[in-house]
Amino acid sequence: MATPNYGYEKRQKELAKKRKKEEKLKAKAERKAGGLPPPEDESADAAGALPAADADLQAPPPDQP
């Protein structure tokens, strides 16, 4: 039976890790350059950033006689 080549396996893991990190950095740079907002998560909703808050900023409807 052949012996496992642990050095090869380790190198492949390192390369995969490096590729993943580069992809994340590239995606982050594209979001920043494109002016797109960062991906929303649940913590933003918990902080009170709800769409209903924008309704309070609109002018009230005119009074009807």
Predicted model as a PDB file, atoms N, CA, C, CB and O in Angstrom, pLDDT in the B-factor column:
MODEL        1                                                                  
ATOM      1  N   MET A   1       0.851  -1.181   0.000  1.00 86.00           N  
ATOM      2  CA  MET A   1       0.000   0.000   0.000  1.00 86.00           C  
ATOM      3  C   MET A   1       0.896   1.244   0.000  1.00 86.00           C  
ATOM      4  CB  MET A   1      -0.968  -0.002   1.234  1.00 86.00           C  
ATOM      5  O   MET A   1       1.930   1.276   0.668  1.00 86.00           O  
ATOM      6  N   ALA A   2       0.486   2.260  -0.754  1.00 89.00           N  
ATOM      7  CA  ALA A   2       1.268   3.489  -0.859  1.00 89.00           C  
ATOM      8  C   ALA A   2       1.066   4.349   0.388  1.00 89.00           C  
ATOM      9  CB  ALA A   2       0.876   4.279  -2.129  1.00 89.00           C  
ATOM     10  O   ALA A   2      -0.004   4.350   0.997  1.00 89.00           O  
ATOM     11  N   THR A   3       2.106   5.070   0.746  1.00 94.00           N  
ATOM     12  CA  THR A   3       2.011   5.959   1.915  1.00 94.00           C  
ATOM     13  C   THR A   3       1.416   7.302   1.497  1.00 94.00           C  
ATOM     14  CB  THR A   3       3.410   6.167   2.570  1.00 94.00           C  
ATOM     15  O   THR A   3       1.677   7.779   0.393  1.00 94.00           O  
ATOM     16  N   PRO A   4       0.624   7.906   2.365  1.00 93.00           N  
ATOM     17  CA  PRO A   4       0.009   9.198   2.032  1.00 93.00           C  
ATOM     18  C   PRO A   4       1.066  10.310   1.944  1.00 93.00           C  
ATOM     19  CB  PRO A   4      -1.060   9.568   3.084  1.00 93.00           C  
ATOM     20  O   PRO A   4       2.034  10.329   2.704  1.00 93.00           O  
ATOM     21  N   ASN A   5       0.858  11.210   1.021  1.00 95.00           N  
ATOM     22  CA  ASN A   5       1.768  12.332   0.837  1.00 95.00           C  
ATOM     23  C   ASN A   5       1.179  13.535   1.581  1.00 95.00           C  
ATOM     24  CB  ASN A   5       1.988  12.649  -0.692  1.00 95.00           C  
ATOM     25  O   ASN A   5       0.441  14.334   1.005  1.00 95.00           O  
ATOM     26  N   TYR A   6       1.514  13.647   2.848  1.00 96.00           N  
ATOM     27  CA  TYR A   6       0.933  14.690   3.684  1.00 96.00           C  
ATOM     28  C   TYR A   6       1.346  16.090   3.229  1.00 96.00           C  
ATOM     29  CB  TYR A   6       1.339  14.478   5.130  1.00 96.00           C  
ATOM     30  O   TYR A   6       0.573  17.038   3.366  1.00 96.00           O  
ATOM     31  N   GLY A   7       2.535  16.221   2.698  1.00 97.00           N  
ATOM     32  CA  GLY A   7       2.996  17.519   2.203  1.00 97.00           C  
ATOM     33  C   GLY A   7       2.127  18.029   1.065  1.00 97.00           C  
ATOM     34  O   GLY A   7       1.808  19.216   1.002  1.00 97.00           O  
ATOM     35  N   TYR A   8       1.745  17.126   0.165  1.00 97.00           N  
ATOM     36  CA  TYR A   8       0.886  17.491  -0.964  1.00 97.00           C  
ATOM     37  C   TYR A   8      -0.486  17.929  -0.464  1.00 97.00           C  
ATOM     38  CB  TYR A   8       0.747  16.309  -1.949  1.00 97.00           C  
ATOM     39  O   TYR A   8      -1.022  18.946  -0.907  1.00 97.00           O  
ATOM     40  N   GLU A   9      -1.049  17.157   0.457  1.00 97.00           N  
ATOM     41  CA  GLU A   9      -2.366  17.490   1.007  1.00 97.00           C  
ATOM     42  C   GLU A   9      -2.348  18.852   1.698  1.00 97.00           C  
ATOM     43  CB  GLU A   9      -2.822  16.406   1.995  1.00 97.00           C  
ATOM     44  O   GLU A   9      -3.270  19.652   1.540  1.00 97.00           O  
ATOM     45  N   LYS A  10      -1.297  19.103   2.457  1.00 97.00           N  
ATOM     46  CA  LYS A  10      -1.182  20.373   3.159  1.00 97.00           C  
ATOM     47  C   LYS A  10      -1.104  21.525   2.170  1.00 97.00           C  
ATOM     48  CB  LYS A  10       0.043  20.374   4.073  1.00 97.00           C  
ATOM     49  O   LYS A  10      -1.745  22.558   2.361  1.00 97.00           O  
ATOM     50  N   ARG A  11      -0.318  21.349   1.116  1.00 98.00           N  
ATOM     51  CA  ARG A  11      -0.172  22.401   0.110  1.00 98.00           C  
ATOM     52  C   ARG A  11      -1.502  22.681  -0.586  1.00 98.00           C  
ATOM     53  CB  ARG A  11       0.893  22.009  -0.924  1.00 98.00           C  
ATOM     54  O   ARG A  11      -1.829  23.835  -0.860  1.00 98.00           O  
ATOM     55  N   GLN A  12      -2.263  21.639  -0.869  1.00 98.00           N  
ATOM     56  CA  GLN A  12      -3.557  21.825  -1.522  1.00 98.00           C  
ATOM     57  C   GLN A  12      -4.520  22.594  -0.621  1.00 98.00           C  
ATOM     58  CB  GLN A  12      -4.162  20.468  -1.903  1.00 98.00           C  
ATOM     59  O   GLN A  12      -5.271  23.445  -1.097  1.00 98.00           O  
ATOM     60  N   LYS A  13      -4.500  22.296   0.678  1.00 98.00           N  
ATOM     61  CA  LYS A  13      -5.338  23.033   1.623  1.00 98.00           C  
ATOM     62  C   LYS A  13      -4.938  24.500   1.682  1.00 98.00           C  
ATOM     63  CB  LYS A  13      -5.247  22.410   3.015  1.00 98.00           C  
ATOM     64  O   LYS A  13      -5.794  25.384   1.717  1.00 98.00           O  
ATOM     65  N   GLU A  14      -3.626  24.755   1.693  1.00 98.00           N  
ATOM     66  CA  GLU A  14      -3.133  26.136   1.735  1.00 98.00           C  
ATOM     67  C   GLU A  14      -3.552  26.900   0.481  1.00 98.00           C  
ATOM     68  CB  GLU A  14      -1.599  26.158   1.879  1.00 98.00           C  
ATOM     69  O   GLU A  14      -3.964  28.057   0.567  1.00 98.00           O  
ATOM     70  N   LEU A  15      -3.447  26.256  -0.685  1.00 98.00           N  
ATOM     71  CA  LEU A  15      -3.835  26.908  -1.926  1.00 98.00           C  
ATOM     72  C   LEU A  15      -5.337  27.207  -1.954  1.00 98.00           C  
ATOM     73  CB  LEU A  15      -3.448  26.037  -3.119  1.00 98.00           C  
ATOM     74  O   LEU A  15      -5.750  28.276  -2.403  1.00 98.00           O  
ATOM     75  N   ALA A  16      -6.141  26.276  -1.483  1.00 98.00           N  
ATOM     76  CA  ALA A  16      -7.587  26.486  -1.443  1.00 98.00           C  
ATOM     77  C   ALA A  16      -7.928  27.640  -0.509  1.00 98.00           C  
ATOM     78  CB  ALA A  16      -8.313  25.203  -0.995  1.00 98.00           C  
ATOM     79  O   ALA A  16      -8.787  28.465  -0.820  1.00 98.00           O  
ATOM     80  N   LYS A  17      -7.255  27.694   0.634  1.00 98.00           N  
ATOM     81  CA  LYS A  17      -7.480  28.762   1.597  1.00 98.00           C  
ATOM     82  C   LYS A  17      -7.106  30.116   0.992  1.00 98.00           C  
ATOM     83  CB  LYS A  17      -6.672  28.507   2.882  1.00 98.00           C  
ATOM     84  O   LYS A  17      -7.820  31.103   1.169  1.00 98.00           O  
ATOM     85  N   LYS A  18      -5.989  30.151   0.281  1.00 98.00           N  
ATOM     86  CA  LYS A  18      -5.516  31.383  -0.353  1.00 98.00           C  
ATOM     87  C   LYS A  18      -6.502  31.844  -1.430  1.00 98.00           C  
ATOM     88  CB  LYS A  18      -4.112  31.173  -0.966  1.00 98.00           C  
ATOM     89  O   LYS A  18      -6.811  33.032  -1.524  1.00 98.00           O  
ATOM     90  N   ARG A  19      -6.998  30.898  -2.244  1.00 98.00           N  
ATOM     91  CA  ARG A  19      -7.962  31.234  -3.295  1.00 98.00           C  
ATOM     92  C   ARG A  19      -9.235  31.819  -2.697  1.00 98.00           C  
ATOM     93  CB  ARG A  19      -8.298  29.993  -4.135  1.00 98.00           C  
ATOM     94  O   ARG A  19      -9.761  32.813  -3.198  1.00 98.00           O  
ATOM     95  N   LYS A  20      -9.723  31.209  -1.636  1.00 98.00           N  
ATOM     96  CA  LYS A  20     -10.953  31.667  -1.003  1.00 98.00           C  
ATOM     97  C   LYS A  20     -10.777  33.076  -0.447  1.00 98.00           C  
ATOM     98  CB  LYS A  20     -11.376  30.701   0.114  1.00 98.00           C  
ATOM     99  O   LYS A  20     -11.668  33.915  -0.580  1.00 98.00           O  
ATOM    100  N   LYS A  21      -9.633  33.335   0.173  1.00 98.00           N  
ATOM    101  CA  LYS A  21      -9.363  34.655   0.735  1.00 98.00           C  
ATOM    102  C   LYS A  21      -9.302  35.702  -0.368  1.00 98.00           C  
ATOM    103  CB  LYS A  21      -8.052  34.645   1.532  1.00 98.00           C  
ATOM    104  O   LYS A  21      -9.845  36.796  -0.212  1.00 98.00           O  
ATOM    105  N   GLU A  22      -8.646  35.381  -1.483  1.00 98.00           N  
ATOM    106  CA  GLU A  22      -8.552  36.309  -2.605  1.00 98.00           C  
ATOM    107  C   GLU A  22      -9.921  36.599  -3.204  1.00 98.00           C  
ATOM    108  CB  GLU A  22      -7.625  35.752  -3.674  1.00 98.00           C  
ATOM    109  O   GLU A  22     -10.202  37.737  -3.579  1.00 98.00           O  
ATOM    110  N   GLU A  23     -10.777  35.580  -3.299  1.00 98.00           N  
ATOM    111  CA  GLU A  23     -12.130  35.781  -3.824  1.00 98.00           C  
ATOM    112  C   GLU A  23     -12.928  36.708  -2.926  1.00 98.00           C  
ATOM    113  CB  GLU A  23     -12.855  34.442  -3.971  1.00 98.00           C  
ATOM    114  O   GLU A  23     -13.661  37.568  -3.413  1.00 98.00           O  
ATOM    115  N   LYS A  24     -12.792  36.540  -1.621  1.00 97.00           N  
ATOM    116  CA  LYS A  24     -13.497  37.406  -0.683  1.00 97.00           C  
ATOM    117  C   LYS A  24     -13.027  38.847  -0.807  1.00 97.00           C  
ATOM    118  CB  LYS A  24     -13.303  36.913   0.746  1.00 97.00           C  
ATOM    119  O   LYS A  24     -13.839  39.772  -0.815  1.00 97.00           O  
ATOM    120  N   LEU A  25     -11.711  39.040  -0.904  1.00 97.00           N  
ATOM    121  CA  LEU A  25     -11.180  40.394  -1.038  1.00 97.00           C  
ATOM    122  C   LEU A  25     -11.634  41.036  -2.349  1.00 97.00           C  
ATOM    123  CB  LEU A  25      -9.650  40.374  -0.963  1.00 97.00           C  
ATOM    124  O   LEU A  25     -11.946  42.226  -2.386  1.00 97.00           O  
ATOM    125  N   LYS A  26     -11.668  40.248  -3.418  1.00 96.00           N  
ATOM    126  CA  LYS A  26     -12.105  40.762  -4.712  1.00 96.00           C  
ATOM    127  C   LYS A  26     -13.580  41.169  -4.651  1.00 96.00           C  
ATOM    128  CB  LYS A  26     -11.882  39.706  -5.817  1.00 96.00           C  
ATOM    129  O   LYS A  26     -13.949  42.233  -5.146  1.00 96.00           O  
ATOM    130  N   ALA A  27     -14.415  40.333  -4.050  1.00 96.00           N  
ATOM    131  CA  ALA A  27     -15.835  40.644  -3.930  1.00 96.00           C  
ATOM    132  C   ALA A  27     -16.042  41.897  -3.082  1.00 96.00           C  
ATOM    133  CB  ALA A  27     -16.596  39.456  -3.322  1.00 96.00           C  
ATOM    134  O   ALA A  27     -16.896  42.729  -3.390  1.00 96.00           O  
ATOM    135  N   LYS A  28     -15.267  42.023  -2.030  1.00 95.00           N  
ATOM    136  CA  LYS A  28     -15.371  43.195  -1.162  1.00 95.00           C  
ATOM    137  C   LYS A  28     -14.980  44.457  -1.920  1.00 95.00           C  
ATOM    138  CB  LYS A  28     -14.485  43.026   0.083  1.00 95.00           C  
ATOM    139  O   LYS A  28     -15.641  45.488  -1.793  1.00 95.00           O  
ATOM    140  N   ALA A  29     -13.912  44.383  -2.707  1.00 94.00           N  
ATOM    141  CA  ALA A  29     -13.460  45.528  -3.494  1.00 94.00           C  
ATOM    142  C   ALA A  29     -14.505  45.906  -4.544  1.00 94.00           C  
ATOM    143  CB  ALA A  29     -12.111  45.219  -4.169  1.00 94.00           C  
ATOM    144  O   ALA A  29     -14.734  47.090  -4.791  1.00 94.00           O  
ATOM    145  N   GLU A  30     -15.137  44.912  -5.161  1.00 93.00           N  
ATOM    146  CA  GLU A  30     -16.168  45.184  -6.158  1.00 93.00           C  
ATOM    147  C   GLU A  30     -17.373  45.862  -5.535  1.00 93.00           C  
ATOM    148  CB  GLU A  30     -16.595  43.898  -6.843  1.00 93.00           C  
ATOM    149  O   GLU A  30     -17.934  46.786  -6.125  1.00 93.00           O  
ATOM    150  N   ARG A  31     -17.782  45.421  -4.351  1.00 92.00           N  
ATOM    151  CA  ARG A  31     -18.906  46.058  -3.661  1.00 92.00           C  
ATOM    152  C   ARG A  31     -18.578  47.508  -3.342  1.00 92.00           C  
ATOM    153  CB  ARG A  31     -19.258  45.295  -2.370  1.00 92.00           C  
ATOM    154  O   ARG A  31     -19.408  48.400  -3.519  1.00 92.00           O  
ATOM    155  N   LYS A  32     -17.352  47.733  -2.867  1.00 92.00           N  
ATOM    156  CA  LYS A  32     -16.936  49.074  -2.495  1.00 92.00           C  
ATOM    157  C   LYS A  32     -16.847  49.967  -3.724  1.00 92.00           C  
ATOM    158  CB  LYS A  32     -15.594  49.037  -1.767  1.00 92.00           C  
ATOM    159  O   LYS A  32     -17.300  51.110  -3.680  1.00 92.00           O  
ATOM    160  N   ALA A  33     -16.278  49.478  -4.811  1.00 88.00           N  
ATOM    161  CA  ALA A  33     -16.115  50.261  -6.028  1.00 88.00           C  
ATOM    162  C   ALA A  33     -17.451  50.484  -6.725  1.00 88.00           C  
ATOM    163  CB  ALA A  33     -15.141  49.572  -6.974  1.00 88.00           C  
ATOM    164  O   ALA A  33     -17.659  51.534  -7.332  1.00 88.00           O  
ATOM    165  N   GLY A  34     -18.343  49.533  -6.649  1.00 83.00           N  
ATOM    166  CA  GLY A  34     -19.632  49.630  -7.321  1.00 83.00           C  
ATOM    167  C   GLY A  34     -20.632  50.469  -6.559  1.00 83.00           C  
ATOM    168  O   GLY A  34     -21.687  50.794  -7.104  1.00 83.00           O  
ATOM    169  N   GLY A  35     -20.349  50.827  -5.345  1.00 70.00           N  
ATOM    170  CA  GLY A  35     -21.269  51.624  -4.551  1.00 70.00           C  
ATOM    171  C   GLY A  35     -22.442  50.824  -4.014  1.00 70.00           C  
ATOM    172  O   GLY A  35     -23.416  51.402  -3.532  1.00 70.00           O  
ATOM    173  N   LEU A  36     -22.365  49.537  -4.089  1.00 59.00           N  
ATOM    174  CA  LEU A  36     -23.444  48.709  -3.573  1.00 59.00           C  
ATOM    175  C   LEU A  36     -23.362  48.654  -2.052  1.00 59.00           C  
ATOM    176  CB  LEU A  36     -23.385  47.286  -4.178  1.00 59.00           C  
ATOM    177  O   LEU A  36     -22.266  48.643  -1.491  1.00 59.00           O  
ATOM    178  N   PRO A  37     -24.501  48.621  -1.387  1.00 61.00           N  
ATOM    179  CA  PRO A  37     -24.457  48.519   0.071  1.00 61.00           C  
ATOM    180  C   PRO A  37     -23.948  47.151   0.493  1.00 61.00           C  
ATOM    181  CB  PRO A  37     -25.844  48.779   0.675  1.00 61.00           C  
ATOM    182  O   PRO A  37     -24.084  46.182  -0.253  1.00 61.00           O  
ATOM    183  N   PRO A  38     -23.372  47.064   1.666  1.00 61.00           N  
ATOM    184  CA  PRO A  38     -22.910  45.752   2.140  1.00 61.00           C  
ATOM    185  C   PRO A  38     -24.101  44.829   2.341  1.00 61.00           C  
ATOM    186  CB  PRO A  38     -22.106  45.890   3.458  1.00 61.00           C  
ATOM    187  O   PRO A  38     -25.222  45.298   2.539  1.00 61.00           O  
ATOM    188  N   PRO A  39     -23.874  43.535   2.294  1.00 64.00           N  
ATOM    189  CA  PRO A  39     -24.993  42.607   2.481  1.00 64.00           C  
ATOM    190  C   PRO A  39     -25.641  42.825   3.837  1.00 64.00           C  
ATOM    191  CB  PRO A  39     -24.522  41.148   2.347  1.00 64.00           C  
ATOM    192  O   PRO A  39     -24.964  42.988   4.852  1.00 64.00           O  
ATOM    193  N   GLU A  40     -26.979  42.825   3.832  1.00 71.00           N  
ATOM    194  CA  GLU A  40     -27.703  43.060   5.075  1.00 71.00           C  
ATOM    195  C   GLU A  40     -27.727  41.781   5.911  1.00 71.00           C  
ATOM    196  CB  GLU A  40     -29.142  43.549   4.786  1.00 71.00           C  
ATOM    197  O   GLU A  40     -27.778  40.667   5.390  1.00 71.00           O  
ATOM    198  N   ASP A  41     -27.689  41.981   7.198  1.00 69.00           N  
ATOM    199  CA  ASP A  41     -27.813  40.844   8.095  1.00 69.00           C  
ATOM    200  C   ASP A  41     -28.896  41.154   9.114  1.00 69.00           C  
ATOM    201  CB  ASP A  41     -26.460  40.522   8.793  1.00 69.00           C  
ATOM    202  O   ASP A  41     -29.450  42.253   9.127  1.00 69.00           O  
ATOM    203  N   GLU A  42     -29.190  40.208   9.946  1.00 61.00           N  
ATOM    204  CA  GLU A  42     -30.272  40.352  10.904  1.00 61.00           C  
ATOM    205  C   GLU A  42     -29.968  41.390  11.968  1.00 61.00           C  
ATOM    206  CB  GLU A  42     -30.562  39.030  11.553  1.00 61.00           C  
ATOM    207  O   GLU A  42     -30.894  41.950  12.554  1.00 61.00           O  
ATOM    208  N   SER A  43     -28.686  41.666  12.239  1.00 59.00           N  
ATOM    209  CA  SER A  43     -28.347  42.634  13.272  1.00 59.00           C  
ATOM    210  C   SER A  43     -28.788  44.037  12.885  1.00 59.00           C  
ATOM    211  CB  SER A  43     -26.852  42.614  13.541  1.00 59.00           C  
ATOM    212  O   SER A  43     -29.081  44.841  13.771  1.00 59.00           O  
ATOM    213  N   ALA A  44     -28.849  44.367  11.584  1.00 52.00           N  
ATOM    214  CA  ALA A  44     -29.301  45.682  11.151  1.00 52.00           C  
ATOM    215  C   ALA A  44     -30.781  45.863  11.482  1.00 52.00           C  
ATOM    216  CB  ALA A  44     -29.057  45.871   9.641  1.00 52.00           C  
ATOM    217  O   ALA A  44     -31.191  46.949  11.890  1.00 52.00           O  
ATOM    218  N   ASP A  45     -31.583  44.818  11.311  1.00 53.00           N  
ATOM    219  CA  ASP A  45     -32.994  44.901  11.645  1.00 53.00           C  
ATOM    220  C   ASP A  45     -33.198  45.011  13.152  1.00 53.00           C  
ATOM    221  CB  ASP A  45     -33.737  43.688  11.100  1.00 53.00           C  
ATOM    222  O   ASP A  45     -34.108  45.707  13.603  1.00 53.00           O  
ATOM    223  N   ALA A  46     -32.378  44.345  13.918  1.00 55.00           N  
ATOM    224  CA  ALA A  46     -32.499  44.390  15.366  1.00 55.00           C  
ATOM    225  C   ALA A  46     -32.115  45.761  15.904  1.00 55.00           C  
ATOM    226  CB  ALA A  46     -31.633  43.312  16.004  1.00 55.00           C  
ATOM    227  O   ALA A  46     -32.564  46.148  16.983  1.00 55.00           O  
ATOM    228  N   ALA A  47     -31.285  46.508  15.164  1.00 55.00           N  
ATOM    229  CA  ALA A  47     -30.842  47.813  15.620  1.00 55.00           C  
ATOM    230  C   ALA A  47     -31.899  48.885  15.380  1.00 55.00           C  
ATOM    231  CB  ALA A  47     -29.552  48.194  14.928  1.00 55.00           C  
ATOM    232  O   ALA A  47     -31.718  50.025  15.808  1.00 55.00           O  
ATOM    233  N   GLY A  48     -32.991  48.549  14.712  1.00 55.00           N  
ATOM    234  CA  GLY A  48     -34.063  49.505  14.500  1.00 55.00           C  
ATOM    235  C   GLY A  48     -34.077  50.092  13.105  1.00 55.00           C  
ATOM    236  O   GLY A  48     -34.803  51.059  12.873  1.00 55.00           O  
ATOM    237  N   ALA A  49     -33.333  49.573  12.187  1.00 54.00           N  
ATOM    238  CA  ALA A  49     -33.323  50.076  10.823  1.00 54.00           C  
ATOM    239  C   ALA A  49     -34.455  49.411  10.052  1.00 54.00           C  
ATOM    240  CB  ALA A  49     -31.949  49.817  10.137  1.00 54.00           C  
ATOM    241  O   ALA A  49     -34.229  48.520   9.233  1.00 54.00           O  
ATOM    242  N   LEU A  50     -35.663  49.852  10.324  1.00 51.00           N  
ATOM    243  CA  LEU A  50     -36.832  49.271   9.695  1.00 51.00           C  
ATOM    244  C   LEU A  50     -37.380  50.227   8.644  1.00 51.00           C  
ATOM    245  CB  LEU A  50     -37.905  48.938  10.742  1.00 51.00           C  
ATOM    246  O   LEU A  50     -37.234  51.439   8.809  1.00 51.00           O  
ATOM    247  N   PRO A  51     -37.999  49.750   7.584  1.00 56.00           N  
ATOM    248  CA  PRO A  51     -38.564  50.620   6.560  1.00 56.00           C  
ATOM    249  C   PRO A  51     -39.654  51.536   7.098  1.00 56.00           C  
ATOM    250  CB  PRO A  51     -39.115  49.790   5.437  1.00 56.00           C  
ATOM    251  O   PRO A  51     -39.876  52.607   6.534  1.00 56.00           O  
ATOM    252  N   ALA A  52     -40.333  51.157   8.159  1.00 55.00           N  
ATOM    253  CA  ALA A  52     -41.401  51.972   8.720  1.00 55.00           C  
ATOM    254  C   ALA A  52     -40.863  53.302   9.249  1.00 55.00           C  
ATOM    255  CB  ALA A  52     -42.115  51.210   9.835  1.00 55.00           C  
ATOM    256  O   ALA A  52     -41.618  54.271   9.337  1.00 55.00           O  
ATOM    257  N   ALA A  53     -39.597  53.370   9.598  1.00 51.00           N  
ATOM    258  CA  ALA A  53     -39.014  54.600  10.110  1.00 51.00           C  
ATOM    259  C   ALA A  53     -38.997  55.674   9.029  1.00 51.00           C  
ATOM    260  CB  ALA A  53     -37.597  54.347  10.633  1.00 51.00           C  
ATOM    261  O   ALA A  53     -39.068  56.859   9.354  1.00 51.00           O  
ATOM    262  N   ASP A  54     -38.907  55.302   7.757  1.00 55.00           N  
ATOM    263  CA  ASP A  54     -38.924  56.263   6.668  1.00 55.00           C  
ATOM    264  C   ASP A  54     -40.297  56.906   6.509  1.00 55.00           C  
ATOM    265  CB  ASP A  54     -38.510  55.592   5.374  1.00 55.00           C  
ATOM    266  O   ASP A  54     -40.384  58.046   6.053  1.00 55.00           O  
ATOM    267  N   ALA A  55     -41.352  56.220   6.866  1.00 52.00           N  
ATOM    268  CA  ALA A  55     -42.701  56.753   6.732  1.00 52.00           C  
ATOM    269  C   ALA A  55     -42.905  57.959   7.650  1.00 52.00           C  
ATOM    270  CB  ALA A  55     -43.736  55.666   7.044  1.00 52.00           C  
ATOM    271  O   ALA A  55     -43.690  58.849   7.324  1.00 52.00           O  
ATOM    272  N   ASP A  56     -42.225  58.003   8.770  1.00 54.00           N  
ATOM    273  CA  ASP A  56     -42.365  59.121   9.701  1.00 54.00           C  
ATOM    274  C   ASP A  56     -41.777  60.402   9.131  1.00 54.00           C  
ATOM    275  CB  ASP A  56     -41.695  58.790  11.026  1.00 54.00           C  
ATOM    276  O   ASP A  56     -42.172  61.493   9.541  1.00 54.00           O  
ATOM    277  N   LEU A  57     -40.849  60.293   8.198  1.00 60.00           N  
ATOM    278  CA  LEU A  57     -40.192  61.457   7.630  1.00 60.00           C  
ATOM    279  C   LEU A  57     -41.012  62.107   6.521  1.00 60.00           C  
ATOM    280  CB  LEU A  57     -38.838  61.071   7.102  1.00 60.00           C  
ATOM    281  O   LEU A  57     -40.711  63.231   6.119  1.00 60.00           O  
ATOM    282  N   GLN A  58     -42.018  61.442   6.028  1.00 65.00           N  
ATOM    283  CA  GLN A  58     -42.852  61.994   4.951  1.00 65.00           C  
ATOM    284  C   GLN A  58     -43.827  63.022   5.518  1.00 65.00           C  
ATOM    285  CB  GLN A  58     -43.627  60.865   4.218  1.00 65.00           C  
ATOM    286  O   GLN A  58     -44.202  62.963   6.689  1.00 65.00           O  
ATOM    287  N   ALA A  59     -44.231  63.967   4.663  1.00 63.00           N  
ATOM    288  CA  ALA A  59     -45.168  65.006   5.079  1.00 63.00           C  
ATOM    289  C   ALA A  59     -46.521  64.373   5.388  1.00 63.00           C  
ATOM    290  CB  ALA A  59     -45.309  66.099   3.982  1.00 63.00           C  
ATOM    291  O   ALA A  59     -46.924  63.415   4.729  1.00 63.00           O  
ATOM    292  N   PRO A  60     -47.217  64.900   6.377  1.00 62.00           N  
ATOM    293  CA  PRO A  60     -48.550  64.357   6.697  1.00 62.00           C  
ATOM    294  C   PRO A  60     -49.533  64.703   5.596  1.00 62.00           C  
ATOM    295  CB  PRO A  60     -49.060  64.901   8.054  1.00 62.00           C  
ATOM    296  O   PRO A  60     -49.334  65.698   4.899  1.00 62.00           O  
ATOM    297  N   PRO A  61     -50.586  63.919   5.412  1.00 65.00           N  
ATOM    298  CA  PRO A  61     -51.581  64.212   4.377  1.00 65.00           C  
ATOM    299  C   PRO A  61     -52.329  65.493   4.728  1.00 65.00           C  
ATOM    300  CB  PRO A  61     -52.574  63.031   4.215  1.00 65.00           C  
ATOM    301  O   PRO A  61     -52.470  65.822   5.906  1.00 65.00           O  
ATOM    302  N   PRO A  62     -52.816  66.230   3.708  1.00 68.00           N  
ATOM    303  CA  PRO A  62     -53.555  67.473   3.999  1.00 68.00           C  
ATOM    304  C   PRO A  62     -54.852  67.165   4.745  1.00 68.00           C  
ATOM    305  CB  PRO A  62     -53.866  68.245   2.689  1.00 68.00           C  
ATOM    306  O   PRO A  62     -55.463  66.113   4.564  1.00 68.00           O  
ATOM    307  N   ASP A  63     -55.251  68.119   5.591  1.00 73.00           N  
ATOM    308  CA  ASP A  63     -56.491  67.939   6.364  1.00 73.00           C  
ATOM    309  C   ASP A  63     -57.698  68.049   5.452  1.00 73.00           C  
ATOM    310  CB  ASP A  63     -56.590  68.980   7.501  1.00 73.00           C  
ATOM    311  O   ASP A  63     -57.741  68.885   4.549  1.00 73.00           O  
ATOM    312  N   GLN A  64     -58.656  67.209   5.697  1.00 67.00           N  
ATOM    313  CA  GLN A  64     -59.885  67.241   4.898  1.00 67.00           C  
ATOM    314  C   GLN A  64     -60.957  67.963   5.687  1.00 67.00           C  
ATOM    315  CB  GLN A  64     -60.353  65.804   4.514  1.00 67.00           C  
ATOM    316  O   GLN A  64     -61.093  67.729   6.888  1.00 67.00           O  
ATOM    317  N   PRO A  65     -61.740  68.853   5.033  1.00 64.00           N  
ATOM    318  CA  PRO A  65     -62.800  69.603   5.761  1.00 64.00           C  
ATOM    319  C   PRO A  65     -63.976  68.772   6.126  1.00 64.00           C  
ATOM    320  CB  PRO A  65     -63.279  70.752   4.950  1.00 64.00           C  
ATOM    321  O   PRO A  65     -64.923  69.274   6.732  1.00 64.00           O  
TER     322      PRO A  65                                                      
ENDMDL                                                                          
END                                                                             
